[in-house]
Amino acid sequence: MKRIHCRLMGYLCLALLMLASATRATAQEHNAQGYLFFAPGVITSPGSSRASLHFGGGGEGFLHKGFAAGAELGYLAPWSDFGSGIGVFSLDGQYHFARGQKVVPFVTAGYSLGFHNGHINLFNYGLGANIWMKHNRGLRLEFRDHVDSSNHYIDFRIGYAFR
């Protein structure tokens, strides 16, 4: 079982690396962008909540007008027990409003896989904005919620966006 999780983690890292490479290769055309994020948050379940930290990175490729598809890999853990966190791999669809402007709001939703000793299937959704300080560098602010049958993993993300 442990070997399967290591192999899965290897495949996920390879997919993210390939997406990041594609993002850098097409950056001149602005058909793709990447980001890194740090996200304080909260894990809620019926009757309880715990402070959390989520960090990672991802990329998005634009398909048509403001529609994009993306992938992301990160680590999510409660503040009180950082070593007991989970890896989170997400595949998402996005819509970016007002592309080409300095402030570009977006919405996102998709599937997430949480993995550590076993796995959990999650649905995620969120909204945010990329604030382009320079032509190819910016600030990414985002609210994201990963949901399973009884828990919410809520993030308030602060990140670095690049294209």
C-alpha atoms as an extended CHARMM CRD file, in Angstrom:
* protein
*
       163  EXT
         1         1  MET       CA              0.0000000000        0.0000000000        0.0000000000  PROA      1               0.0000000000
         2         2  LYS       CA              2.8110000000        2.4010000000        0.8990000000  PROA      2               0.0000000000
         3         3  ARG       CA              4.5270000000        1.6840000000       -2.4440000000  PROA      3               0.0000000000
         4         4  ILE       CA              1.3290000000        2.6430000000       -4.3050000000  PROA      4               0.0000000000
         5         5  HSD       CA              1.1680000000        5.9920000000       -2.4550000000  PROA      5               0.0000000000
         6         6  CYS       CA              4.8230000000        6.7350000000       -3.2230000000  PROA      6               0.0000000000
         7         7  ARG       CA              4.2540000000        5.9030000000       -6.8940000000  PROA      7               0.0000000000
         8         8  LEU       CA              1.1040000000        8.0830000000       -6.9690000000  PROA      8               0.0000000000
         9         9  MET       CA              3.0050000000       10.9650000000       -5.3560000000  PROA      9               0.0000000000
        10        10  GLY       CA              5.7500000000       10.5620000000       -7.9810000000  PROA      10              0.0000000000
        11        11  TYR       CA              3.2230000000       10.7030000000      -10.8300000000  PROA      11              0.0000000000
        12        12  LEU       CA              1.5310000000       13.7480000000       -9.3170000000  PROA      12              0.0000000000
        13        13  CYS       CA              4.8630000000       15.5760000000       -8.9420000000  PROA      13              0.0000000000
        14        14  LEU       CA              5.7580000000       14.7020000000      -12.5490000000  PROA      14              0.0000000000
        15        15  ALA       CA              2.3900000000       16.0260000000      -13.7920000000  PROA      15              0.0000000000
        16        16  LEU       CA              2.8620000000       19.2800000000      -11.8720000000  PROA      16              0.0000000000
        17        17  LEU       CA              6.4170000000       19.6660000000      -13.1850000000  PROA      17              0.0000000000
        18        18  MET       CA              5.2090000000       19.1490000000      -16.7600000000  PROA      18              0.0000000000
        19        19  LEU       CA              2.4260000000       21.7050000000      -16.2420000000  PROA      19              0.0000000000
        20        20  ALA       CA              4.8780000000       24.2150000000      -14.7700000000  PROA      20              0.0000000000
        21        21  SER       CA              7.2410000000       23.6780000000      -17.7400000000  PROA      21              0.0000000000
        22        22  ALA       CA              4.3910000000       24.2430000000      -20.1840000000  PROA      22              0.0000000000
        23        23  THR       CA              3.4420000000       27.3960000000      -18.2930000000  PROA      23              0.0000000000
        24        24  ARG       CA              6.9650000000       28.8130000000      -18.6370000000  PROA      24              0.0000000000
        25        25  ALA       CA              7.2420000000       27.7690000000      -22.3030000000  PROA      25              0.0000000000
        26        26  THR       CA              4.0450000000       29.5670000000      -23.2920000000  PROA      26              0.0000000000
        27        27  ALA       CA              4.4410000000       32.5390000000      -20.9640000000  PROA      27              0.0000000000
        28        28  GLN       CA              5.2070000000       34.9340000000      -23.8260000000  PROA      28              0.0000000000
        29        29  GLU       CA              1.7610000000       34.3280000000      -25.3500000000  PROA      29              0.0000000000
        30        30  HSD       CA             -0.0120000000       34.5230000000      -21.9750000000  PROA      30              0.0000000000
        31        31  ASN       CA             -1.8380000000       31.3030000000      -22.7090000000  PROA      31              0.0000000000
        32        32  ALA       CA             -0.7840000000       29.9650000000      -19.3340000000  PROA      32              0.0000000000
        33        33  GLN       CA              0.1950000000       31.1120000000      -15.8730000000  PROA      33              0.0000000000
        34        34  GLY       CA              1.5290000000       29.6090000000      -12.6790000000  PROA      34              0.0000000000
        35        35  TYR       CA              1.3590000000       30.4050000000       -8.9860000000  PROA      35              0.0000000000
        36        36  LEU       CA              2.7630000000       29.5600000000       -5.5700000000  PROA      36              0.0000000000
        37        37  PHE       CA              0.6650000000       30.0640000000       -2.4410000000  PROA      37              0.0000000000
        38        38  PHE       CA              0.6940000000       30.1380000000        1.3510000000  PROA      38              0.0000000000
        39        39  ALA       CA             -2.7100000000       29.7760000000        3.0020000000  PROA      39              0.0000000000
        40        40  PRO       CA             -3.6930000000       30.0560000000        6.6360000000  PROA      40              0.0000000000
        41        41  GLY       CA             -7.1180000000       28.5610000000        7.1380000000  PROA      41              0.0000000000
        42        42  VAL       CA             -9.4260000000       26.4110000000        9.1790000000  PROA      42              0.0000000000
        43        43  ILE       CA            -10.5550000000       22.7850000000        9.1220000000  PROA      43              0.0000000000
        44        44  THR       CA            -14.1750000000       22.4860000000       10.2230000000  PROA      44              0.0000000000
        45        45  SER       CA            -16.1920000000       19.3970000000       11.0220000000  PROA      45              0.0000000000
        46        46  PRO       CA            -19.5210000000       19.0800000000       12.8550000000  PROA      46              0.0000000000
        47        47  GLY       CA            -18.9400000000       20.5510000000       16.3060000000  PROA      47              0.0000000000
        48        48  SER       CA            -15.2580000000       21.4580000000       15.9440000000  PROA      48              0.0000000000
        49        49  SER       CA            -12.7210000000       23.5590000000       14.0750000000  PROA      49              0.0000000000
        50        50  ARG       CA             -8.9190000000       23.7180000000       13.9620000000  PROA      50              0.0000000000
        51        51  ALA       CA             -6.4940000000       26.2670000000       12.5070000000  PROA      51              0.0000000000
        52        52  SER       CA             -4.6560000000       24.9830000000        9.4250000000  PROA      52              0.0000000000
        53        53  LEU       CA             -1.8920000000       25.7970000000        6.9670000000  PROA      53              0.0000000000
        54        54  HSD       CA             -1.9100000000       24.9100000000        3.2700000000  PROA      54              0.0000000000
        55        55  PHE       CA              0.8980000000       25.6670000000        0.8190000000  PROA      55              0.0000000000
        56        56  GLY       CA              1.7290000000       24.6260000000       -2.7140000000  PROA      56              0.0000000000
        57        57  GLY       CA              1.6920000000       25.6610000000       -6.3300000000  PROA      57              0.0000000000
        58        58  GLY       CA             -0.0020000000       25.0860000000       -9.6240000000  PROA      58              0.0000000000
        59        59  GLY       CA             -0.6510000000       26.2710000000      -13.1160000000  PROA      59              0.0000000000
        60        60  GLU       CA             -3.4700000000       27.1100000000      -15.4950000000  PROA      60              0.0000000000
        61        61  GLY       CA             -3.7010000000       26.8670000000      -19.2560000000  PROA      61              0.0000000000
        62        62  PHE       CA             -6.2240000000       29.0830000000      -21.0460000000  PROA      62              0.0000000000
        63        63  LEU       CA             -8.5870000000       27.2410000000      -23.3730000000  PROA      63              0.0000000000
        64        64  HSD       CA            -10.9430000000       29.8610000000      -24.8100000000  PROA      64              0.0000000000
        65        65  LYS       CA            -11.4150000000       33.4820000000      -23.7850000000  PROA      65              0.0000000000
        66        66  GLY       CA            -11.4460000000       33.4450000000      -19.9420000000  PROA      66              0.0000000000
        67        67  PHE       CA            -11.9260000000       29.6620000000      -19.5560000000  PROA      67              0.0000000000
        68        68  ALA       CA             -8.9320000000       27.7320000000      -18.2120000000  PROA      68              0.0000000000
        69        69  ALA       CA             -7.9820000000       24.2970000000      -16.8800000000  PROA      69              0.0000000000
        70        70  GLY       CA             -5.4660000000       23.8650000000      -14.1060000000  PROA      70              0.0000000000
        71        71  ALA       CA             -3.6630000000       21.5160000000      -11.7590000000  PROA      71              0.0000000000
        72        72  GLU       CA             -2.2110000000       22.0880000000       -8.3130000000  PROA      72              0.0000000000
        73        73  LEU       CA             -0.1770000000       20.1800000000       -5.7320000000  PROA      73              0.0000000000
        74        74  GLY       CA              0.0820000000       21.1660000000       -2.0710000000  PROA      74              0.0000000000
        75        75  TYR       CA              0.3210000000       20.1240000000        1.5690000000  PROA      75              0.0000000000
        76        76  LEU       CA             -2.4780000000       20.8060000000        4.0830000000  PROA      76              0.0000000000
        77        77  ALA       CA             -2.1250000000       20.3060000000        7.8390000000  PROA      77              0.0000000000
        78        78  PRO       CA             -3.5450000000       21.4820000000       11.1500000000  PROA      78              0.0000000000
        79        79  TRP       CA             -1.3020000000       24.0500000000       12.9260000000  PROA      79              0.0000000000
        80        80  SER       CA             -1.3470000000       21.9340000000       16.0910000000  PROA      80              0.0000000000
        81        81  ASP       CA              0.0060000000       18.7800000000       14.3870000000  PROA      81              0.0000000000
        82        82  PHE       CA              1.8130000000       19.8240000000       11.2110000000  PROA      82              0.0000000000
        83        83  GLY       CA              3.2610000000       16.3490000000       10.6410000000  PROA      83              0.0000000000
        84        84  SER       CA             -0.1710000000       14.7460000000       10.2880000000  PROA      84              0.0000000000
        85        85  GLY       CA             -1.1500000000       16.6610000000        7.1530000000  PROA      85              0.0000000000
        86        86  ILE       CA             -2.1910000000       15.4120000000        3.7450000000  PROA      86              0.0000000000
        87        87  GLY       CA             -0.9820000000       15.9490000000        0.2220000000  PROA      87              0.0000000000
        88        88  VAL       CA             -3.6240000000       17.5920000000       -1.9600000000  PROA      88              0.0000000000
        89        89  PHE       CA             -3.7060000000       17.2440000000       -5.7570000000  PROA      89              0.0000000000
        90        90  SER       CA             -6.4140000000       19.2430000000       -7.5660000000  PROA      90              0.0000000000
        91        91  LEU       CA             -7.7220000000       19.4150000000      -11.1240000000  PROA      91              0.0000000000
        92        92  ASP       CA             -9.8520000000       22.4970000000      -11.6950000000  PROA      92              0.0000000000
        93        93  GLY       CA            -11.7300000000       24.5520000000      -14.2130000000  PROA      93              0.0000000000
        94        94  GLN       CA            -11.5850000000       28.3450000000      -13.9500000000  PROA      94              0.0000000000
        95        95  TYR       CA            -13.0820000000       31.4090000000      -15.4730000000  PROA      95              0.0000000000
        96        96  HSD       CA            -10.9580000000       34.5840000000      -15.4600000000  PROA      96              0.0000000000
        97        97  PHE       CA            -12.8950000000       37.8320000000      -15.8830000000  PROA      97              0.0000000000
        98        98  ALA       CA            -11.3400000000       40.8830000000      -17.5960000000  PROA      98              0.0000000000
        99        99  ARG       CA             -8.2100000000       39.1500000000      -18.8950000000  PROA      99              0.0000000000
       100       100  GLY       CA             -5.5400000000       41.6170000000      -19.9260000000  PROA      100             0.0000000000
       101       101  GLN       CA             -6.3440000000       44.0360000000      -17.0930000000  PROA      101             0.0000000000
       102       102  LYS       CA             -4.2140000000       44.7700000000      -14.0290000000  PROA      102             0.0000000000
       103       103  VAL       CA             -6.7600000000       43.1220000000      -11.6840000000  PROA      103             0.0000000000
       104       104  VAL       CA             -8.2110000000       39.8530000000      -12.9940000000  PROA      104             0.0000000000
       105       105  PRO       CA            -10.9150000000       38.2580000000      -10.8130000000  PROA      105             0.0000000000
       106       106  PHE       CA            -11.5810000000       34.5350000000      -11.2310000000  PROA      106             0.0000000000
       107       107  VAL       CA            -13.7720000000       31.6710000000      -10.0360000000  PROA      107             0.0000000000
       108       108  THR       CA            -12.6620000000       28.0490000000       -9.8040000000  PROA      108             0.0000000000
       109       109  ALA       CA            -14.0790000000       24.6030000000       -9.0190000000  PROA      109             0.0000000000
       110       110  GLY       CA            -12.9890000000       21.0130000000       -9.4160000000  PROA      110             0.0000000000
       111       111  TYR       CA            -11.8520000000       17.7140000000       -7.9550000000  PROA      111             0.0000000000
       112       112  SER       CA             -9.1850000000       17.2450000000       -5.2840000000  PROA      112             0.0000000000
       113       113  LEU       CA             -7.4800000000       14.0920000000       -4.0890000000  PROA      113             0.0000000000
       114       114  GLY       CA             -6.2070000000       14.1120000000       -0.4960000000  PROA      114             0.0000000000
       115       115  PHE       CA             -3.5470000000       11.4810000000        0.1740000000  PROA      115             0.0000000000
       116       116  HSD       CA             -1.3720000000       10.2790000000        3.0620000000  PROA      116             0.0000000000
       117       117  ASN       CA             -2.1920000000        6.8470000000        4.5210000000  PROA      117             0.0000000000
       118       118  GLY       CA             -5.0380000000        6.1870000000        2.1180000000  PROA      118             0.0000000000
       119       119  HSD       CA             -6.9540000000        8.8490000000        0.2420000000  PROA      119             0.0000000000
       120       120  ILE       CA            -10.0280000000       11.0550000000        0.3660000000  PROA      120             0.0000000000
       121       121  ASN       CA            -12.0320000000       12.4960000000       -2.5080000000  PROA      121             0.0000000000
       122       122  LEU       CA            -12.8500000000       16.1870000000       -2.2410000000  PROA      122             0.0000000000
       123       123  PHE       CA            -14.7540000000       18.8120000000       -4.1970000000  PROA      123             0.0000000000
       124       124  ASN       CA            -13.1880000000       22.2890000000       -4.2270000000  PROA      124             0.0000000000
       125       125  TYR       CA            -14.4490000000       25.7300000000       -5.1610000000  PROA      125             0.0000000000
       126       126  GLY       CA            -13.1940000000       29.2550000000       -4.7420000000  PROA      126             0.0000000000
       127       127  LEU       CA            -12.8160000000       32.7860000000       -5.9780000000  PROA      127             0.0000000000
       128       128  GLY       CA            -10.0380000000       35.3090000000       -6.0570000000  PROA      128             0.0000000000
       129       129  ALA       CA             -8.0360000000       37.7410000000       -8.1200000000  PROA      129             0.0000000000
       130       130  ASN       CA             -4.6230000000       38.0370000000       -9.7190000000  PROA      130             0.0000000000
       131       131  ILE       CA             -3.2100000000       41.5360000000       -9.3250000000  PROA      131             0.0000000000
       132       132  TRP       CA             -0.4960000000       41.9950000000      -11.9670000000  PROA      132             0.0000000000
       133       133  MET       CA              2.1890000000       44.3290000000      -10.5550000000  PROA      133             0.0000000000
       134       134  LYS       CA              4.4430000000       43.8480000000      -13.5890000000  PROA      134             0.0000000000
       135       135  HSD       CA              3.7130000000       42.4050000000      -17.0150000000  PROA      135             0.0000000000
       136       136  ASN       CA              4.5810000000       38.8700000000      -15.8940000000  PROA      136             0.0000000000
       137       137  ARG       CA              4.5120000000       38.9610000000      -12.0500000000  PROA      137             0.0000000000
       138       138  GLY       CA              1.7110000000       39.5310000000       -9.6270000000  PROA      138             0.0000000000
       139       139  LEU       CA             -0.0490000000       38.9240000000       -6.3600000000  PROA      139             0.0000000000
       140       140  ARG       CA             -2.6820000000       36.1920000000       -6.1060000000  PROA      140             0.0000000000
       141       141  LEU       CA             -5.4000000000       36.4650000000       -3.4450000000  PROA      141             0.0000000000
       142       142  GLU       CA             -7.9190000000       33.6510000000       -3.1420000000  PROA      142             0.0000000000
       143       143  PHE       CA            -10.5610000000       31.9890000000       -0.9690000000  PROA      143             0.0000000000
       144       144  ARG       CA            -10.7400000000       28.2050000000       -1.5020000000  PROA      144             0.0000000000
       145       145  ASP       CA            -12.8050000000       25.4970000000        0.2150000000  PROA      145             0.0000000000
       146       146  HSD       CA            -12.1460000000       21.7570000000       -0.1430000000  PROA      146             0.0000000000
       147       147  VAL       CA            -15.1710000000       19.7190000000        0.9590000000  PROA      147             0.0000000000
       148       148  ASP       CA            -15.6830000000       16.0450000000        1.7580000000  PROA      148             0.0000000000
       149       149  SER       CA            -18.7350000000       14.3400000000        3.2630000000  PROA      149             0.0000000000
       150       150  SER       CA            -18.3560000000       16.0000000000        6.6890000000  PROA      150             0.0000000000
       151       151  ASN       CA            -15.4160000000       18.4520000000        6.6300000000  PROA      151             0.0000000000
       152       152  HSD       CA            -14.5200000000       21.8090000000        5.1090000000  PROA      152             0.0000000000
       153       153  TYR       CA            -10.8500000000       22.7210000000        4.5610000000  PROA      153             0.0000000000
       154       154  ILE       CA            -11.0860000000       26.4990000000        4.1290000000  PROA      154             0.0000000000
       155       155  ASP       CA             -8.0560000000       28.4740000000        2.8570000000  PROA      155             0.0000000000
       156       156  PHE       CA             -7.3410000000       32.1990000000        2.6140000000  PROA      156             0.0000000000
       157       157  ARG       CA             -4.5320000000       32.1420000000        0.0680000000  PROA      157             0.0000000000
       158       158  ILE       CA             -1.8040000000       34.6710000000       -0.5330000000  PROA      158             0.0000000000
       159       159  GLY       CA              0.4240000000       33.9020000000       -3.4660000000  PROA      159             0.0000000000
       160       160  TYR       CA              2.8410000000       34.8330000000       -6.1890000000  PROA      160             0.0000000000
       161       161  ALA       CA              1.4980000000       34.6130000000       -9.7820000000  PROA      161             0.0000000000
       162       162  PHE       CA              3.7170000000       34.4570000000      -12.8500000000  PROA      162             0.0000000000
       163       163  ARG       CA              3.2780000000       34.1040000000      -16.5930000000  PROA      163             0.0000000000
